[in-house]
Amino acid sequence: MAWVVRGDTGMKLFDKAELRRELTDYLGVLLGVNLTALALVWFLIPNKIAAGGVSGLATVLYYLWHWPVGHVIILINIPLFLAGLVIYGTGFGFRTFLGSVVLSLAVEYWGKMVHPLTLDPLLAALSGGVLSGLGVGLAFRFRGTTGGTDIAAKILSRFTTLTAGQALLVLDGIVIALAGLVFNSVELMLYALIAVVVSGKTIDVVVEGFNYAKAALIISSRSEKIAARILAELGRGVTGLAGRGLYSGEAREVLLCIIGRMEETRLKQLVKEEDPHAFLIISDVHEVLGEGFKEIKEDGKSR
């Protein structure tokens, strides 16, 4: 059975699986937005922690002129929403619009329904950073945003090598500095910085996964024996890449292998035993999809 949905670009046909994925995405964005709103009203706003972004600016304006935080968020989000609409299309635009509006409403709603959980600024910065990072990360993972500088960060991460969390750090740093000047408090600025760093790291974990894997590049004259031992002793696949030293002009096979974090020491020992002069590069891998690691589901998400 198929469902017909009318959108901005006309009629679109959805089967049950596609419709379920769409609904899951919207529910994921809504959950992320509400977690972000709770981070604001539970921890950040009551402690004057302007942890960057539109919510940080709204917090500053709230204490300066008593402007409602939710109202300020939606007003600032309007031009950012239009930019996201142009770059990502109507699908992203609607999710962003949904996230922006619901965040504004959720901040006002939860602000009346719950009370601050702590007035210790350090605890507030840490807890608020984790909770807001979880909320923003969920929204990103389900192809939306919570609005504000999340949109700018998503755009920046698309056109640069920065991750979503790193882009937020750059943009939010500007807001933090401004808040520090307005509140005339270095301590509050430092607490806000802690919240932003914690939030950015949490976003990367939610969006990209934990650093549980390593990528190894091995250049050796004994590559076949090293590859055979990796296959036999570590049980990991190895790919041979054609390489050539530009100084010597000598052709040499380069081995590529993805291993678990706990296997790094064993791999180093194995390579050293076979060729003490081998050239070994090991780097962190945020997410590995495929045989031996996480599977790729039909909707493109990992599991």
C-alpha positions as CSV (number, residue, x, y, z in Angstrom):
1,M,0.0,0.0,0.0
2,A,1.3,3.5,-0.9
3,W,0.5,6.9,0.5
4,V,0.3,10.1,-1.4
5,V,1.5,13.2,0.3
6,R,1.2,16.7,-1.2
7,G,4.3,18.9,-0.6
8,D,5.7,22.2,-1.9
9,T,7.0,20.4,-5.0
10,G,3.8,18.6,-5.8
11,M,2.5,15.1,-5.2
12,K,4.9,12.5,-3.7
13,L,4.2,8.8,-3.4
14,F,5.4,7.0,-0.2
15,D,5.2,3.3,0.5
16,K,4.9,2.2,4.1
17,A,8.6,1.9,4.8
18,E,9.3,5.4,3.5
19,L,6.4,6.8,5.4
20,R,7.7,5.1,8.6
21,R,11.2,6.6,8.0
22,E,9.7,10.0,7.5
23,L,7.7,9.8,10.7
24,T,10.7,8.5,12.6
25,D,12.7,11.4,11.4
26,Y,10.1,13.9,12.6
27,L,9.8,12.2,16.0
28,G,13.5,12.2,16.4
29,V,13.7,15.9,15.6
30,L,10.9,16.7,18.1
31,L,12.6,14.6,20.8
32,G,15.9,16.4,20.2
33,V,14.3,19.8,20.3
34,N,12.5,19.1,23.6
35,L,15.8,17.8,25.2
36,T,17.5,21.0,24.1
37,A,14.7,23.1,25.6
38,L,15.0,21.2,28.9
39,A,18.7,21.9,28.9
40,L,18.0,25.6,28.7
41,V,15.3,25.8,31.3
42,W,16.8,23.3,33.7
43,F,20.4,24.4,33.6
44,L,21.6,27.2,31.3
45,I,19.1,30.1,31.5
46,P,18.7,30.1,35.3
47,N,22.5,30.2,35.8
48,K,23.1,33.0,33.1
49,I,25.1,30.6,31.0
50,A,24.8,31.9,27.5
51,A,26.2,28.8,25.8
52,G,26.5,30.2,22.3
53,G,24.0,30.3,19.5
54,V,20.6,31.9,19.3
55,S,19.6,30.6,22.7
56,G,22.7,32.2,24.1
57,L,21.8,35.6,22.6
58,A,18.2,35.1,23.8
59,T,19.5,34.4,27.3
60,V,21.5,37.7,27.3
61,L,18.5,39.7,26.0
62,Y,16.3,38.0,28.7
63,Y,18.5,39.3,31.5
64,L,19.0,42.7,29.8
65,W,15.4,43.6,28.8
66,H,13.3,40.7,30.0
67,W,12.5,39.6,26.5
68,P,11.0,36.1,26.5
69,V,13.7,33.6,25.4
70,G,11.3,31.6,23.2
71,H,10.1,34.7,21.3
72,V,13.7,35.9,20.6
73,I,14.7,32.4,19.4
74,I,11.9,32.3,16.7
75,L,12.6,35.9,15.6
76,I,16.3,35.3,15.0
77,N,15.7,31.9,13.4
78,I,13.6,33.4,10.5
79,P,16.6,34.5,8.3
80,L,18.6,31.4,9.2
81,F,15.6,29.2,8.3
82,L,15.4,30.9,4.9
83,A,19.1,30.2,4.2
84,G,18.7,26.5,5.1
85,L,15.7,26.3,2.9
86,V,17.7,27.7,-0.1
87,I,20.6,25.3,0.4
88,Y,19.0,22.1,1.5
89,G,15.6,22.3,-0.1
90,T,12.1,21.9,1.2
91,G,12.7,18.7,3.1
92,F,15.4,20.3,5.3
93,G,13.5,23.5,5.4
94,F,10.3,22.0,6.9
95,R,12.3,20.0,9.5
96,T,14.2,23.2,10.4
97,F,11.0,25.2,10.5
98,L,9.5,22.5,12.7
99,G,12.6,22.4,15.0
100,S,12.7,26.2,15.3
101,V,9.1,26.7,16.1
102,V,8.9,23.8,18.5
103,L,12.1,24.9,20.3
104,S,10.6,28.3,20.8
105,L,7.3,26.9,22.1
106,A,9.1,24.2,24.2
107,V,11.3,26.7,26.0
108,E,8.2,28.7,27.0
109,Y,6.2,25.6,27.9
110,W,8.9,23.9,30.0
111,G,9.9,27.2,31.5
112,K,6.5,27.3,33.2
113,M,6.3,23.5,34.0
114,V,9.7,22.7,35.5
115,H,12.1,24.3,37.9
116,P,15.9,24.6,37.7
117,L,17.6,21.4,38.8
118,T,20.8,23.2,40.1
119,L,22.1,26.7,40.7
120,D,25.7,25.5,40.8
121,P,27.1,27.0,37.6
122,L,29.7,24.2,37.0
123,L,27.1,21.5,37.4
124,A,24.8,23.5,35.2
125,A,27.4,23.9,32.5
126,L,28.3,20.2,32.4
127,S,24.8,18.9,32.6
128,G,23.3,21.5,30.3
129,G,26.1,20.8,27.8
130,V,25.5,17.1,27.7
131,L,21.7,17.4,27.5
132,S,21.8,20.1,24.8
133,G,24.4,18.2,22.8
134,L,22.2,15.1,23.0
135,G,19.2,17.1,21.8
136,V,21.0,18.8,18.9
137,G,22.8,15.6,17.9
138,L,19.5,13.7,17.7
139,A,18.0,16.5,15.5
140,F,21.1,16.4,13.2
141,R,21.0,12.6,13.1
142,F,17.3,12.6,12.0
143,R,18.0,15.2,9.2
144,G,16.9,18.3,11.0
145,T,18.1,20.9,13.4
146,T,17.0,22.8,16.4
147,G,17.3,26.0,14.5
148,G,19.6,28.9,15.4
149,T,23.3,28.5,14.8
150,D,22.7,24.8,14.3
151,I,21.6,25.7,10.8
152,A,24.8,27.8,10.2
153,A,26.9,25.0,11.7
154,K,25.3,22.4,9.4
155,I,25.9,24.6,6.4
156,L,29.5,25.3,7.4
157,S,30.2,21.6,8.0
158,R,28.9,20.8,4.5
159,F,31.3,23.2,2.8
160,T,34.3,22.7,5.0
161,T,36.2,19.9,6.7
162,L,34.8,20.9,10.1
163,T,32.4,18.5,11.9
164,A,29.1,19.7,13.0
165,G,30.4,20.0,16.6
166,Q,33.5,21.9,15.6
167,A,31.5,24.4,13.5
168,L,29.3,25.1,16.5
169,L,32.4,25.7,18.6
170,V,33.6,28.4,16.2
171,L,30.2,30.2,15.9
172,D,29.3,29.8,19.6
173,G,32.7,31.2,20.6
174,I,31.7,34.6,19.2
175,V,28.4,34.6,21.1
176,I,30.2,33.6,24.3
177,A,32.6,36.4,24.0
178,L,29.8,38.9,23.5
179,A,27.9,37.5,26.5
180,G,31.0,37.8,28.7
181,L,31.2,41.5,27.8
182,V,27.5,42.1,28.5
183,F,27.4,40.2,31.8
184,N,30.9,41.6,32.7
185,S,31.8,38.3,34.1
186,V,34.8,36.2,33.0
187,E,33.6,33.3,35.2
188,L,30.2,33.1,33.4
189,M,32.0,33.2,30.1
190,L,34.2,30.3,31.1
191,Y,31.2,28.3,32.3
192,A,29.6,28.9,29.0
193,L,32.7,27.8,27.2
194,I,32.6,24.5,29.2
195,A,29.0,24.0,28.2
196,V,29.8,24.6,24.5
197,V,32.8,22.2,24.5
198,V,30.8,19.5,26.2
199,S,27.9,20.0,23.9
200,G,30.0,19.9,20.8
201,K,31.7,16.6,21.9
202,T,28.3,15.1,22.7
203,I,27.0,16.1,19.3
204,D,29.9,14.4,17.5
205,V,29.3,11.2,19.5
206,V,25.6,11.2,18.7
207,V,26.0,12.0,15.0
208,E,29.2,10.1,14.2
209,G,29.5,7.4,16.8
210,F,32.2,6.6,19.3
211,N,35.9,6.4,18.4
212,Y,35.9,2.6,18.6
213,A,37.9,1.8,15.4
214,K,41.3,2.5,14.0
215,A,42.5,2.7,10.4
216,A,46.0,1.4,9.7
217,L,48.2,2.1,6.6
218,I,51.3,-0.1,6.4
219,I,54.1,0.4,3.9
220,S,56.6,-2.5,4.0
221,S,58.7,-4.7,1.7
222,R,57.1,-7.7,3.4
223,S,53.5,-6.7,2.9
224,E,52.3,-10.1,1.9
225,K,53.6,-11.8,5.1
226,I,52.1,-8.9,7.2
227,A,48.8,-9.2,5.5
228,A,48.7,-13.0,5.9
229,R,49.3,-12.6,9.7
230,I,46.6,-9.9,10.0
231,L,44.1,-12.2,8.3
232,A,45.1,-15.2,10.4
233,E,45.8,-13.7,13.8
234,L,43.5,-10.7,14.0
235,G,40.7,-12.0,11.7
236,R,40.6,-8.6,9.9
237,G,40.4,-8.0,6.2
238,V,43.3,-6.3,4.4
239,T,43.3,-4.3,1.2
240,G,46.4,-3.9,-0.9
241,L,46.8,-0.5,-2.6
242,A,49.3,0.2,-5.3
243,G,51.9,2.8,-4.2
244,R,55.1,4.3,-5.4
245,G,57.8,6.2,-3.5
246,L,58.3,9.5,-5.4
247,Y,61.9,9.8,-4.1
248,S,63.1,6.3,-4.9
249,G,60.6,5.6,-7.7
250,E,60.2,2.1,-6.2
251,A,56.7,0.5,-6.5
252,R,55.4,-0.9,-3.2
253,E,52.2,-2.3,-1.9
254,V,50.4,-0.3,0.8
255,L,48.2,-2.2,3.2
256,L,44.9,-0.7,4.5
257,C,43.3,-2.4,7.5
258,I,40.5,-1.4,9.8
259,I,40.8,-2.8,13.4
260,G,39.2,-2.4,16.7
261,R,40.7,-0.2,19.3
262,M,41.8,-3.1,21.5
263,E,43.7,-4.6,18.5
264,E,46.0,-1.7,18.0
265,T,48.8,-2.9,20.3
266,R,48.7,-6.4,18.7
267,L,48.9,-4.9,15.2
268,K,52.0,-2.8,16.1
269,Q,53.7,-5.9,17.6
270,L,52.9,-8.0,14.5
271,V,54.2,-5.4,12.1
272,K,57.4,-4.9,14.1
273,E,58.1,-8.7,14.2
274,E,57.8,-9.0,10.4
275,D,59.5,-5.8,9.4
276,P,61.1,-3.5,12.0
277,H,61.6,-0.9,9.3
278,A,58.0,-0.8,8.2
279,F,56.2,2.5,7.9
280,L,52.9,2.4,10.0
281,I,50.2,5.0,10.2
282,I,47.3,4.6,12.6
283,S,44.4,7.1,12.8
284,D,41.0,7.3,14.6
285,V,37.9,6.3,12.6
286,H,34.6,7.7,13.9
287,E,32.4,5.2,12.1
288,V,33.0,2.1,10.1
289,L,30.1,0.5,8.2
290,G,30.4,-2.9,6.6
291,E,31.3,-6.5,7.2
292,G,32.8,-7.0,10.7
293,F,31.5,-3.7,12.0
294,K,28.1,-2.0,11.9
295,E,25.6,-2.7,9.2
296,I,24.0,-0.1,6.9
297,K,20.2,-0.2,7.0
298,E,18.0,0.5,4.0
299,D,17.4,4.1,5.1
300,G,21.1,4.8,5.1
301,K,21.5,4.9,8.9
302,S,23.9,2.6,10.7
303,R,22.9,0.0,13.3
